[in-house]
Amino acid sequence: MSFAVEVLNLTYQFPGSETPSLTNIDLKIPWNTRTLIVGANGAGKSTLLKLLSGKHLCLNGKILVNGSDPFSPVHSTKDGEEEYLITTYLGTEWCHMSIINRDIGVAELLNSIGMPHFQQRGDTLCEILDVDLSWRMFKLSDGQKRRVQLVMGLLKPWKVLLLDEVTVDLDVIARSKLLGFLQWETRTRQCSVIYATHIFDGLSEWPDRIWHLKEGSMVDQLDYHRDIKFVDSSEATGNGSVTFSPDGPTVHISKVKSLHPLAQSWLHGDPSDLSHLLISDVDQPLL
Ligand SMILES: Nc1ncnc2c1ncn2[C@@H]1O[C@H](COP(=O)(O)OP(=O)(O)OP(=O)(O)O)[C@@H](O)[C@H]1O
């Protein structure tokens, strides 16, 4: 069976560093899956995603993405007539690309990276991310710039998408549509997504697997469908419902299906944990 990603006994230490950032990582990620990586700041999420994208050379262990070493110069592959990038890595450096702050039109920008060759995909992405081709980049809000960037980053189809928290300033609708698009992609063609995030809103139904990286080690690997059950809490009035009172401004929000409590409990006790400062569920004010 071929895997989207296969990692065997990977240990990675940055040059000049005293300790490894990743230790003895073993992973097998099948095709047509969505993997969520959860970990405290400094746990090694970005390092892992960058290694998978070929940005760092793996010296200890083995990494195969689409069956090949991601550090090799081969960056695309063919499925029939279609050409695919093997990996697309969208991370924090990519978010700061200087071109997005210039006085340039969105249509011009997208055309310069090959939109005409991927017209249908580009149109779909512009529609789901609500990007207007007549916008000028320097006039956009941060969230609008991010949406244009995401259209750019996702325009060319990929086999393995590595997302390193790039949805942080999307509004909830754009984020939800983007996650829906990625879910649809993984269901309709041979590809997989690995997503490292600290934001769990709207993710409860999204992943197939949820992994916990702690101090460079993969300490939990859950199968979403097999291992996770959402249960009604005794004080909840429903499951994920919102009731607007006709008589006033009161809104009743029942406990919603969320992976946030799982992440909170995993990260409790992990290094860089400040969970003692968190407002508990019970005390949390409704803003
Ligand atoms: N270029 C580098 N040189 C040396 N050490 C590094 C470098 N980049 C990251 N590290 C170290 O590797 C470890 C993992 O960092 P990484 O950026 O992968 O964490 P992360 O889980 O992505 O964190 P965050 O949630 O804050 O983005 C940290 O201890 C960090 O200090």
The ligand as an SDF file (V2000), in Angstrom:
LIG
                    3D

 31 33  0  0  0  0  0  0  0  0999 V2000
   16.1920   27.6190   13.0360 N   0  0  0  0  0  0  0  0  0  0  0  0
   16.2270   27.0590   14.2260 C   0  0  0  0  0  0  0  0  0  0  0  0
   17.3990   26.8620   14.8700 N   0  0  0  0  0  0  0  0  0  0  0  0
   17.4520   26.2590   16.0800 C   0  0  0  0  0  0  0  0  0  0  0  0
   16.3640   25.8030   16.7360 N   0  0  0  0  0  0  0  0  0  0  0  0
   15.1820   25.9870   16.1510 C   0  0  0  0  0  0  0  0  0  0  0  0
   15.0360   26.6260   14.8800 C   0  0  0  0  0  0  0  0  0  0  0  0
   13.7160   26.6380   14.5530 N   0  0  0  0  0  0  0  0  0  0  0  0
   13.0680   26.0600   15.5790 C   0  0  0  0  0  0  0  0  0  0  0  0
   13.9450   25.6580   16.5180 N   0  0  0  0  0  0  0  0  0  0  0  0
   13.6060   24.9660   17.7720 C   0  0  0  0  0  0  0  0  0  0  0  0
   12.9450   23.7580   17.4500 O   0  0  0  0  0  0  0  0  0  0  0  0
   11.8870   23.5080   18.3860 C   0  0  0  0  0  0  0  0  0  0  0  0
   10.5910   23.2900   17.6300 C   0  0  0  0  0  0  0  0  0  0  0  0
   10.2520   24.5090   16.9900 O   0  0  0  0  0  0  0  0  0  0  0  0
    9.0010   24.6040   16.0080 P   0  0  0  0  0  0  0  0  0  0  0  0
    9.0560   25.9400   15.3450 O   0  0  0  0  0  0  0  0  0  0  0  0
    8.9800   23.4140   15.1460 O   0  0  0  0  0  0  0  0  0  0  0  0
    7.7830   24.5330   17.0470 O   0  0  0  0  0  0  0  0  0  0  0  0
    6.2100   24.6720   16.7960 P   0  0  0  0  0  0  0  0  0  0  0  0
    5.5610   23.4820   17.4210 O   0  0  0  0  0  0  0  0  0  0  0  0
    5.9410   24.9240   15.3580 O   0  0  0  0  0  0  0  0  0  0  0  0
    5.8770   25.9570   17.6620 O   0  0  0  0  0  0  0  0  0  0  0  0
    4.7890   27.1370   17.4530 P   0  0  0  0  0  0  0  0  0  0  0  0
    3.4570   26.5910   17.8950 O   0  0  0  0  0  0  0  0  0  0  0  0
    5.2940   28.1890   18.3850 O   0  0  0  0  0  0  0  0  0  0  0  0
    4.8330   27.5850   16.0190 O   0  0  0  0  0  0  0  0  0  0  0  0
   11.8590   24.7000   19.3420 C   0  0  0  0  0  0  0  0  0  0  0  0
   12.5340   24.3310   20.5230 O   0  0  0  0  0  0  0  0  0  0  0  0
   12.6410   25.7640   18.6170 C   0  0  0  0  0  0  0  0  0  0  0  0
   13.3280   26.5970   19.5100 O   0  0  0  0  0  0  0  0  0  0  0  0
  1  2  1  0
  2  3  1  0
  2  7  2  0
  3  4  2  0
  4  5  1  0
  5  6  2  0
  6  7  1  0
  6 10  1  0
  7  8  1  0
  8  9  2  0
  9 10  1  0
 10 11  1  0
 11 12  1  0
 11 30  1  0
 12 13  1  0
 13 14  1  0
 13 28  1  0
 14 15  1  0
 15 16  1  0
 16 17  2  0
 16 18  1  0
 16 19  1  0
 19 20  1  0
 20 21  2  0
 20 22  1  0
 20 23  1  0
 23 24  1  0
 24 25  2  0
 24 26  1  0
 24 27  1  0
 28 29  1  0
 28 30  1  0
 30 31  1  0
M  END
$$$$
